Amino acid sequence: MIKKLAKSIREYKTSALLTPLYMIGEVAMEVLIPTLMALIIDNGVYQNDVSYIVKLSIMIVFAAIFSMLFGIMGAYSGSKASCGFAKNLRHDLFFHIQDFSFKNIDSFSTSSLITRLTTDVQNVQQAFQMTIRICFRAPIMFVFAIIMVIHNSGTLVAVFAVAIPVLAIACAFFIKRVFPIFNRIFKHYDKLNRVIEENLIGIRTVKAYVREEEEKEKFDSSSRAIHDDFVKAQKMMVMINPLVQSVSYACILAICYFGAKLISVGSMGTGELMSVFTYTMQILSSLIMIAMIVVNLSMSKASAERIIEVLDASPEMDLNENGLKKVEDGSICFDHTNFSYSGNNTPLVLHNINLDIKSGEMVGLLGPTGSGKSSLISLIARLYDVTSGSVSVGGHNVKDYDIKALRDGVSVVLQKNTLFSGTVRSNLLWGNENATDEELIWALKSANADFVFTSKDGLDSVVEQGGNNFSGGQKQRLCIARALVKKPKVLIFDDSTSAVDTQTDHQIRNALRRDVKNCTKIIIAQRVNSVMDADKIVILENGYIDDVGTHDELLMRNRTYQDLVKVQLGGKENGEN
């Protein structure tokens, strides 16, 4: 785990390595000062040697200055290294997520990924900074102080031989109890982020159904769970401080008792005893720091494991960057295709699909909810890989294409219309970043998105987050225009005209026939009107192809299609507007 996280240090390696060296310098100066003070008392004050006092005083001043300088440089380099590490770690996580297939994305909730990119990275950043600073400072301070105590009076070090194991056992006990609580807290964070995300995205629905109070209760419940667990953890951890204080005072009392005896027999000077008191506080403070380090590292360990879980998630799909770079035509062939979201043969969403679509055809997909329509078209653009069998586009298996080339050649207007904050122009350029204004205007007209031209800003009209300043039908038409900008060989509409009226739907289909040539068009729809003029209509039922034919052929022989026509068109054979 540490090795994988360390890869994100990269260009900040020098700062990360220098920080412990600065800490060692700072500690060395701090440890030196009590010894100099002891020498001033024992050899200067008692001997009434003013020049000796002045000389050592100057040395103390320089030691303090150097300690301060080392501390400043250590703080700067440590902050630089930890902030850089966090920046790189967020970069590595985000870029790794971009390589995820839809199946990978399905494995992590959006709220969980957000928590890992924010809270978890922040916790690991703090742990890293603590590691390169305090993790070096505290143990080195402990070792140096112990050495100086042994140097001044070896017998007094026995006091710490009793105190240190007591503190170590107590800290280990509390940390073992606290660690599971921290694991639980991060799951609560995931839930809280999910509640906030769902509420803000669906705020209009919340208000439409007057569910504000229920949403507040969900938020309070998640927030309260985090609070309660943190309080529970803190209640355990605060026990460490009085324990350390008790041990500290016991050590000081023991040193006073034994130190006084040593002074009385001439084995120790007064200055040396005073330096031992200072070293005692340094030893015990370093132990407190070490305990704090262990607690924070325990908390960050849970965050680190969650981050590694994402980094270890290998993309389920081979992007085949050396594959075919161009889709020659829009022909599509499903050959004994089976598909399951779990990746094995249970449960199958699509069963033994055999379907040939000629280049340039307009194909309609009809079927009840859950029949597998969206799953079927997702295999064409290789949003998911087939479980068995194959899918070919342009005469080649979709796995033989470079994934970018395939998805440039197969443009999908998904069921959920997503626009990004910016302008109409910036959203359309997602289809082709080099598209000219003339091409953008052509795409908008073909998608019947003339409302853009009535705006004073035209292509530069502002798009708010999620496209919330547009109606559902307007968002759908902008998404269709974005797909058209690609000028693909295959154009797929996943129920993407459901929010427009039948007349607009009819106008869009006419424009597609007129303006989009040599392109295979596949339309998933709930309305018979949307597909009845297609070259062929595919009826799906429970993941199986129930029938394939033209409107007239299906009207003659297929009961499902007959029922749809009867319900939607009142039995009329021609439902065109």
ZANU-438903 format. One record per residue (C-alpha): x, y negated, z negated. Coordinates in pm, whole numbers, padded with zeros to 5 digits. Each point is the difference from the previous one (the first is absolute). Last residue first. Layout:
+--------+--------+--------+
:      X :      Y :      Z :
+--------+--------+--------+
:      X :      Y :      Z :
...
+--------+--------+--------+
***
This chain:
+--------+--------+--------+
:      X :      Y :      Z :
+--------+--------+--------+
: -04836 : -01397 :  03790 :
:  00074 :  00365 :  00076 :
: -00210 :  00266 : -00169 :
: -00067 :  00213 :  00299 :
: -00139 :  00342 : -00062 :
: -00272 : -00125 : -00227 :
: -00102 :  00241 : -00275 :
: -00055 : -00277 : -00256 :
:  00348 : -00133 :  00054 :
:  00158 :  00064 : -00339 :
: -00204 :  00291 : -00136 :
: -00076 :  00166 :  00332 :
:  00347 : -00055 :  00136 :
:  00156 :  00146 : -00315 :
: -00239 :  00298 :  00006 :
:  00082 :  00073 :  00363 :
:  00370 : -00018 : -00080 :
: -00034 :  00258 : -00275 :
: -00223 :  00222 :  00218 :
:  00247 :  00014 :  00288 :
: -00129 :  00125 :  00337 :
: -00160 : -00262 :  00221 :
:  00099 : -00313 : -00190 :
:  00351 :  00137 : -00015 :
:  00019 :  00020 :  00378 :
: -00154 : -00344 :  00052 :
:  00234 : -00172 : -00246 :
:  00302 :  00175 :  00144 :
:  00146 :  00316 : -00148 :
:  00182 :  00166 : -00289 :
: -00165 :  00215 : -00268 :
:  00027 :  00116 : -00361 :
:  00372 : -00062 : -00039 :
:  00074 :  00125 : -00351 :
:  00100 : -00198 : -00310 :
: -00341 :  00022 : -00165 :
: -00180 : -00108 :  00320 :
:  00165 : -00206 :  00273 :
: -00179 : -00104 :  00322 :
:  00235 : -00121 :  00273 :
: -00143 : -00238 :  00263 :
:  00141 : -00022 :  00349 :
:  00041 : -00273 :  00260 :
: -00149 : -00243 : -00251 :
: -00324 : -00189 :  00079 :
: -00178 :  00151 : -00303 :
:  00284 : -00097 : -00233 :
: -00097 : -00322 : -00183 :
: -00374 :  00040 :  00053 :
:  00013 :  00333 : -00186 :
:  00086 : -00195 : -00312 :
:  00219 :  00156 : -00270 :
:  00314 : -00053 :  00201 :
:  00346 :  00134 :  00062 :
:  00120 : -00136 :  00333 :
:  00290 :  00142 :  00196 :
:  00133 : -00210 :  00289 :
:  00260 :  00132 :  00242 :
:  00171 : -00292 :  00173 :
:  00061 : -00044 :  00371 :
: -00198 : -00326 : -00002 :
: -00097 : -00220 : -00293 :
: -00178 : -00306 :  00140 :
: -00325 :  00129 :  00151 :
: -00063 :  00316 : -00199 :
:  00115 : -00168 : -00320 :
: -00208 : -00308 :  00076 :
: -00310 :  00215 :  00048 :
:  00067 :  00174 : -00331 :
:  00042 : -00335 : -00179 :
: -00321 : -00136 :  00153 :
: -00197 :  00307 : -00112 :
:  00133 : -00031 : -00356 :
: -00091 : -00370 :  00005 :
: -00355 :  00092 :  00102 :
: -00021 :  00280 : -00256 :
:  00096 : -00228 : -00287 :
:  00350 :  00009 : -00148 :
:  00105 :  00163 : -00329 :
:  00015 :  00356 :  00137 :
:  00234 : -00101 :  00283 :
:  00307 :  00171 : -00145 :
: -00150 :  00344 : -00048 :
:  00354 :  00129 :  00049 :
:  00077 : -00161 :  00335 :
:  00290 :  00164 :  00180 :
:  00189 : -00145 :  00297 :
:  00236 :  00228 :  00191 :
:  00251 : -00123 :  00259 :
:  00058 : -00315 : -00202 :
: -00006 : -00367 :  00105 :
:  00140 : -00092 : -00344 :
: -00203 : -00322 :  00002 :
: -00312 :  00219 :  00016 :
:  00057 :  00125 : -00355 :
:  00014 : -00355 : -00136 :
: -00317 : -00085 :  00196 :
: -00179 :  00294 : -00163 :
:  00116 : -00121 : -00342 :
: -00128 : -00350 :  00078 :
: -00334 :  00151 :  00105 :
: -00031 :  00197 : -00323 :
:  00087 : -00304 : -00209 :
: -00270 : -00201 :  00177 :
: -00257 :  00272 : -00066 :
:  00083 :  00013 : -00371 :
: -00016 : -00378 : -00032 :
:  00315 : -00210 : -00011 :
:  00145 : -00208 : -00287 :
:  00078 :  00320 : -00187 :
:  00259 :  00103 :  00259 :
:  00169 :  00222 : -00259 :
:  00193 : -00298 : -00132 :
: -00111 : -00309 :  00191 :
:  00037 : -00033 :  00375 :
:  00062 : -00358 :  00109 :
: -00087 : -00101 :  00355 :
:  00318 : -00036 :  00208 :
: -00149 :  00184 :  00296 :
: -00276 : -00261 :  00017 :
:  00066 : -00283 : -00248 :
: -00323 : -00191 :  00073 :
: -00201 :  00322 : -00019 :
: -00230 :  00067 :  00295 :
:  00275 :  00200 :  00169 :
:  00020 :  00249 : -00288 :
: -00377 :  00062 :  00023 :
:  00066 :  00150 :  00346 :
:  00093 :  00332 : -00161 :
: -00176 :  00208 :  00268 :
:  00280 :  00259 : -00022 :
:  00085 : -00060 :  00367 :
:  00001 : -00375 : -00068 :
:  00236 :  00039 : -00295 :
:  00233 :  00227 :  00198 :
:  00012 : -00245 :  00294 :
:  00074 : -00288 : -00241 :
:  00287 :  00196 : -00152 :
:  00138 :  00084 :  00345 :
: -00015 : -00366 :  00104 :
:  00167 : -00102 : -00326 :
:  00291 :  00226 :  00090 :
:  00071 :  00335 : -00168 :
:  00354 :  00054 : -00129 :
: -00102 :  00118 : -00347 :
: -00233 :  00258 :  00152 :
: -00291 :  00144 : -00199 :
:  00111 : -00169 : -00321 :
: -00005 : -00315 :  00212 :
: -00378 : -00006 : -00045 :
:  00036 : -00059 : -00374 :
:  00254 : -00281 :  00045 :
: -00227 : -00170 :  00256 :
: -00311 :  00018 : -00216 :
:  00201 : -00166 : -00275 :
:  00165 :  00107 : -00325 :
: -00138 :  00235 : -00263 :
: -00037 :  00352 :  00134 :
: -00303 :  00159 :  00164 :
: -00123 :  00350 : -00078 :
: -00313 :  00151 :  00152 :
: -00073 :  00335 : -00163 :
: -00118 :  00244 :  00265 :
:  00331 : -00023 :  00181 :
:  00058 : -00157 :  00338 :
:  00259 :  00241 :  00137 :
:  00246 : -00068 :  00281 :
:  00171 :  00296 :  00163 :
:  00290 : -00106 :  00222 :
:  00160 : -00221 : -00263 :
: -00074 :  00275 : -00250 :
:  00182 :  00256 :  00212 :
:  00300 : -00226 :  00068 :
:  00031 : -00080 : -00370 :
: -00017 :  00370 : -00095 :
:  00270 :  00101 :  00248 :
: -00188 :  00260 :  00196 :
:  00044 :  00380 :  00001 :
: -00231 :  00041 : -00300 :
: -00291 : -00132 :  00209 :
:  00040 :  00303 :  00227 :
:  00048 : -00119 :  00356 :
: -00234 : -00024 :  00302 :
: -00089 : -00366 : -00056 :
: -00121 :  00082 : -00350 :
:  00011 :  00353 : -00141 :
: -00147 :  00138 : -00323 :
:  00104 :  00342 : -00126 :
: -00105 :  00318 : -00180 :
:  00048 :  00022 : -00374 :
: -00013 : -00237 : -00297 :
:  00005 : -00303 :  00229 :
:  00206 : -00297 : -00106 :
: -00160 : -00315 : -00141 :
:  00008 : -00358 :  00127 :
:  00117 :  00170 :  00315 :
: -00176 : -00249 :  00229 :
: -00203 :  00290 :  00142 :
: -00027 :  00177 : -00337 :
: -00182 : -00295 : -00157 :
: -00266 :  00036 :  00272 :
: -00112 :  00337 : -00131 :
:  00008 : -00095 : -00368 :
: -00222 : -00301 :  00072 :
: -00258 :  00226 :  00167 :
:  00020 :  00285 : -00252 :
: -00371 :  00080 : -00066 :
:  00008 : -00186 : -00332 :
: -00275 : -00244 :  00096 :
: -00212 :  00146 :  00279 :
:  00127 :  00032 :  00355 :
:  00075 : -00199 :  00309 :
:  00321 : -00064 :  00189 :
: -00023 : -00185 :  00331 :
:  00256 :  00029 :  00278 :
:  00089 : -00259 :  00262 :
:  00232 :  00157 :  00255 :
:  00314 : -00173 :  00128 :
:  00228 :  00302 : -00033 :
: -00195 :  00322 : -00023 :
: -00112 :  00140 : -00334 :
:  00035 :  00371 : -00071 :
: -00139 :  00152 : -00321 :
:  00060 :  00320 : -00194 :
: -00041 : -00042 : -00377 :
:  00045 :  00321 : -00198 :
: -00142 : -00130 : -00328 :
:  00043 : -00353 : -00135 :
: -00023 : -00085 : -00372 :
:  00153 :  00328 : -00109 :
:  00004 :  00070 : -00374 :
:  00224 :  00184 : -00018 :
:  00232 :  00078 :  00291 :
:  00295 : -00194 : -00133 :
:  00101 : -00364 :  00016 :
: -00239 : -00117 : -00274 :
: -00169 : -00236 :  00246 :
: -00095 :  00300 :  00214 :
:  00002 :  00019 :  00379 :
: -00049 :  00269 :  00262 :
:  00062 : -00057 :  00370 :
: -00051 :  00282 :  00249 :
:  00142 : -00231 :  00271 :
: -00116 : -00362 : -00015 :
:  00099 : -00176 :  00323 :
:  00011 : -00371 :  00073 :
:  00067 : -00186 :  00326 :
:  00076 : -00369 : -00048 :
:  00302 : -00035 :  00226 :
:  00381 : -00023 : -00007 :
:  00052 : -00051 : -00372 :
:  00353 : -00138 : -00030 :
:  00303 :  00042 : -00224 :
:  00013 :  00378 : -00026 :
:  00178 :  00119 : -00315 :
:  00328 : -00113 : -00153 :
: -00175 : -00173 : -00292 :
: -00189 :  00322 : -00075 :
: -00208 : -00151 : -00283 :
: -00005 :  00337 : -00180 :
: -00312 : -00016 : -00218 :
: -00041 :  00090 : -00365 :
:  00226 : -00288 : -00097 :
:  00210 :  00125 : -00292 :
: -00122 : -00099 : -00344 :
:  00321 : -00023 : -00199 :
: -00004 : -00381 :  00005 :
: -00358 : -00002 : -00130 :
:  00067 :  00246 : -00284 :
:  00326 : -00182 : -00066 :
: -00200 : -00312 : -00085 :
: -00228 :  00193 : -00239 :
:  00303 :  00162 : -00166 :
:  00165 : -00340 : -00040 :
: -00311 : -00143 : -00166 :
: -00013 :  00285 : -00254 :
:  00373 : -00042 : -00060 :
: -00060 : -00373 : -00050 :
: -00186 :  00070 : -00322 :
:  00267 :  00237 : -00128 :
:  00269 : -00244 :  00113 :
: -00171 : -00271 : -00202 :
: -00011 :  00217 : -00312 :
:  00359 :  00123 :  00045 :
:  00125 : -00353 :  00050 :
: -00183 : -00121 : -00311 :
:  00165 :  00278 : -00204 :
:  00339 : -00093 :  00149 :
: -00060 : -00364 : -00087 :
: -00090 :  00093 : -00357 :
:  00318 :  00210 : -00016 :
:  00198 : -00297 :  00132 :
: -00155 : -00213 : -00274 :
:  00111 :  00262 : -00257 :
:  00359 :  00005 :  00123 :
:  00020 : -00378 :  00034 :
: -00150 : -00045 : -00348 :
:  00254 :  00244 : -00141 :
:  00278 : -00174 :  00190 :
: -00091 : -00325 : -00173 :
: -00003 :  00169 : -00341 :
:  00333 :  00168 :  00086 :
:  00142 : -00344 :  00084 :
: -00100 : -00119 : -00348 :
:  00171 :  00303 : -00154 :
:  00317 : -00074 :  00200 :
: -00004 : -00360 : -00118 :
: -00024 :  00112 : -00361 :
:  00299 :  00232 :  00044 :
: -00010 :  00376 : -00020 :
:  00199 :  00275 : -00175 :
:  00083 : -00224 : -00297 :
: -00166 :  00217 : -00265 :
: -00268 : -00262 : -00067 :
: -00043 : -00067 :  00371 :
: -00072 :  00369 :  00065 :
: -00254 :  00012 : -00283 :
: -00173 : -00311 :  00132 :
: -00012 :  00158 :  00346 :
: -00170 :  00313 : -00138 :
: -00284 : -00193 : -00160 :
: -00031 : -00273 :  00261 :
:  00026 :  00259 :  00281 :
: -00280 :  00206 : -00158 :
: -00218 : -00309 : -00041 :
:  00066 : -00102 :  00361 :
: -00080 :  00352 :  00125 :
: -00325 :  00011 : -00199 :
: -00093 : -00341 :  00137 :
:  00054 :  00123 :  00356 :
: -00185 :  00329 : -00060 :
: -00301 : -00191 : -00127 :
:  00017 : -00245 :  00290 :
:  00023 :  00285 :  00249 :
: -00307 :  00169 : -00154 :
: -00185 : -00331 : -00015 :
:  00072 : -00048 :  00373 :
: -00075 :  00357 :  00114 :
: -00354 : -00003 : -00136 :
: -00080 : -00268 :  00256 :
:  00026 :  00272 :  00268 :
: -00290 :  00207 : -00127 :
: -00240 : -00290 : -00027 :
:  00129 : -00123 :  00335 :
: -00101 :  00323 :  00173 :
: -00353 : -00010 : -00147 :
: -00031 : -00368 :  00089 :
:  00111 :  00078 :  00355 :
: -00252 :  00283 :  00019 :
: -00283 : -00219 : -00126 :
:  00085 : -00288 :  00235 :
:  00023 :  00221 :  00309 :
: -00335 :  00166 : -00086 :
: -00154 : -00342 : -00067 :
:  00099 : -00122 :  00348 :
: -00166 :  00302 :  00160 :
: -00319 : -00037 : -00208 :
: -00003 : -00378 :  00040 :
:  00021 :  00032 :  00379 :
: -00278 :  00259 :  00015 :
: -00211 : -00216 : -00236 :
:  00056 : -00306 :  00217 :
: -00107 :  00201 :  00305 :
: -00321 :  00104 : -00179 :
: -00069 : -00362 : -00092 :
:  00061 : -00123 :  00355 :
: -00228 :  00258 :  00159 :
: -00256 : -00245 :  00141 :
: -00054 :  00223 :  00308 :
:  00088 : -00278 :  00246 :
:  00266 : -00128 : -00239 :
:  00184 :  00329 : -00009 :
: -00045 :  00042 :  00376 :
:  00158 : -00341 :  00059 :
:  00287 :  00083 : -00238 :
:  00081 :  00322 :  00189 :
:  00368 : -00071 :  00064 :
:  00042 : -00180 : -00331 :
: -00183 :  00266 : -00202 :
:  00165 :  00299 :  00168 :
:  00348 : -00147 : -00049 :
: -00062 : -00098 : -00362 :
: -00139 :  00345 : -00091 :
:  00285 :  00174 :  00184 :
:  00259 : -00218 : -00172 :
: -00151 :  00092 : -00338 :
:  00001 :  00371 :  00088 :
:  00364 : -00007 :  00105 :
:  00090 : -00192 : -00317 :
: -00181 :  00266 : -00206 :
:  00218 :  00262 :  00168 :
:  00299 : -00211 : -00099 :
: -00115 : -00001 : -00364 :
: -00028 :  00380 : -00013 :
:  00369 :  00045 :  00077 :
:  00080 : -00262 : -00265 :
: -00203 :  00197 : -00254 :
:  00185 :  00321 :  00086 :
:  00332 : -00177 : -00084 :
: -00107 : -00128 : -00343 :
:  00007 :  00320 : -00207 :
:  00340 :  00115 :  00125 :
:  00129 : -00354 : -00043 :
: -00110 : -00007 : -00364 :
:  00176 :  00325 : -00093 :
:  00317 : -00085 :  00194 :
:  00019 : -00336 : -00176 :
: -00030 :  00165 : -00344 :
:  00263 :  00264 :  00079 :
:  00246 : -00261 :  00130 :
: -00057 : -00236 : -00294 :
:  00068 :  00272 : -00258 :
:  00298 :  00129 :  00202 :
:  00152 : -00354 : -00003 :
: -00039 : -00070 : -00372 :
:  00193 :  00298 : -00143 :
:  00315 : -00024 :  00214 :
: -00044 : -00376 : -00025 :
:  00089 : -00002 : -00369 :
:  00300 :  00225 :  00075 :
:  00148 : -00295 :  00193 :
:  00081 : -00154 : -00338 :
:  00294 :  00238 : -00051 :
:  00189 : -00120 :  00307 :
:  00039 : -00354 : -00125 :
:  00117 : -00276 :  00231 :
:  00091 :  00218 :  00299 :
: -00296 :  00235 : -00057 :
: -00231 : -00302 : -00011 :
:  00166 : -00135 :  00317 :
: -00050 :  00330 :  00180 :
: -00367 :  00009 : -00107 :
: -00046 : -00353 :  00134 :
:  00159 :  00092 :  00335 :
: -00217 :  00312 :  00035 :
: -00329 : -00174 : -00091 :
:  00075 : -00305 :  00215 :
:  00083 :  00234 :  00287 :
: -00327 :  00189 : -00054 :
: -00203 : -00326 : -00013 :
:  00170 : -00191 :  00285 :
: -00002 :  00276 :  00257 :
: -00368 :  00093 : -00024 :
: -00067 : -00368 : -00075 :
:  00128 : -00125 :  00336 :
:  00002 :  00254 :  00285 :
: -00280 :  00207 : -00151 :
: -00214 : -00291 : -00115 :
:  00005 : -00145 :  00349 :
: -00097 :  00339 :  00141 :
: -00275 :  00049 : -00257 :
: -00141 : -00344 :  00077 :
:  00000 :  00080 :  00374 :
: -00161 :  00340 : -00068 :
: -00284 : -00173 : -00187 :
: -00043 : -00256 :  00279 :
: -00005 :  00275 :  00262 :
: -00273 :  00180 : -00195 :
: -00211 : -00313 : -00040 :
:  00020 : -00111 :  00364 :
:  00054 :  00255 :  00276 :
: -00110 :  00291 : -00220 :
: -00313 : -00183 : -00110 :
: -00087 : -00084 :  00362 :
:  00049 :  00365 :  00100 :
: -00234 :  00111 : -00279 :
: -00266 : -00252 :  00103 :
:  00012 :  00124 :  00360 :
: -00052 :  00359 : -00113 :
:  00272 :  00245 :  00091 :
: -00046 :  00334 :  00181 :
: -00223 : -00150 :  00273 :
:  00292 : -00220 :  00101 :
:  00211 :  00309 :  00060 :
: -00275 :  00150 :  00221 :
: -00034 : -00324 :  00194 :
:  00369 :  00031 :  00081 :
:  00252 : -00189 : -00205 :
:  00276 : -00191 :  00180 :
: -00132 : -00335 : -00129 :
:  00015 :  00144 : -00353 :
:  00376 :  00041 :  00038 :
:  00031 : -00366 :  00100 :
: -00193 : -00107 : -00308 :
:  00196 :  00222 : -00237 :
:  00341 : -00091 :  00142 :
: -00079 : -00373 : -00001 :
: -00135 :  00017 : -00357 :
:  00323 :  00179 : -00099 :
:  00212 : -00255 :  00186 :
: -00163 : -00292 : -00180 :
:  00021 :  00182 : -00335 :
:  00372 :  00066 :  00052 :
:  00057 : -00362 :  00097 :
: -00178 : -00119 : -00315 :
:  00204 :  00246 : -00209 :
:  00337 : -00089 :  00159 :
: -00052 : -00377 : -00015 :
: -00129 :  00017 : -00357 :
:  00297 :  00211 : -00107 :
:  00245 : -00226 :  00185 :
: -00141 : -00310 : -00171 :
: -00033 :  00152 : -00348 :
:  00349 :  00150 :  00019 :
:  00150 : -00330 :  00117 :
: -00170 : -00184 : -00287 :
:  00105 :  00263 : -00258 :
:  00360 :  00006 :  00126 :
:  00010 : -00378 : -00025 :
: -00148 :  00003 : -00352 :
:  00244 :  00266 : -00119 :
:  00285 : -00197 :  00159 :
: -00109 : -00310 : -00189 :
: -00039 :  00191 : -00328 :
:  00345 :  00162 :  00041 :
:  00149 : -00342 :  00079 :
: -00152 : -00145 : -00316 :
:  00113 :  00300 : -00205 :
:  00356 : -00039 :  00136 :
: -00004 : -00367 : -00098 :
: -00107 :  00104 : -00349 :
:  00283 :  00253 : -00005 :
:  00259 : -00272 :  00064 :
: -00162 : -00247 : -00239 :
: -00016 :  00254 : -00286 :
:  00363 :  00103 :  00058 :
:  00107 : -00364 :  00001 :
: -00190 : -00054 : -00328 :
:  00167 :  00287 : -00188 :
: -00154 : -00013 : -00350 :
:  00088 :  00369 : -00047 :
: -00355 :  00080 : -00116 :
: -00150 : -00218 :  00276 :
:  00230 :  00115 :  00279 :
:  00093 :  00363 : -00037 :
: -00316 :  00149 : -00158 :
: -00260 : -00257 :  00108 :
:  00146 : -00086 :  00342 :
:  00072 :  00368 :  00066 :
: -00360 :  00093 : -00078 :
: -00124 : -00272 :  00237 :
:  00226 :  00135 :  00274 :
: -00144 :  00348 : -00059 :
: -00356 : -00140 :  00013 :
:  00079 : -00176 :  00338 :
:  00146 :  00301 :  00183 :
: -00329 :  00190 :  00016 :
: -00172 : -00290 :  00175 :
:  00290 : -00037 :  00247 :
: -00001 :  00370 :  00086 :
: -00380 : -00004 :  00035 :
:  00009 : -00281 :  00257 :
:  00279 :  00167 :  00199 :
: -00185 :  00334 :  00002 :
: -00315 : -00178 :  00113 :
:  00189 : -00169 :  00284 :
:  00123 :  00342 :  00110 :
: -00354 :  00139 : -00022 :
: -00122 : -00281 :  00233 :
:  00278 :  00041 :  00257 :
: -00131 :  00336 :  00126 :
: -00357 : -00120 :  00060 :
:  00125 : -00322 :  00160 :
:  00219 :  00203 :  00238 :
: -00283 :  00244 :  00079 :
: -00239 : -00278 :  00101 :
:  00035 :  00076 :  00371 :
: -00147 :  00350 : -00048 :
: -00191 :  00028 : -00331 :
: -00291 :  00188 :  00165 :
:  00199 :  00323 :  00029 :
:  00020 :  00003 : -00380 :
: -00367 :  00102 : -00015 :
:  00077 :  00325 :  00178 :
:  00300 :  00078 : -00221 :
: -00195 : -00083 : -00316 :
: -00275 :  00248 :  00099 :
+--------+--------+--------+
***
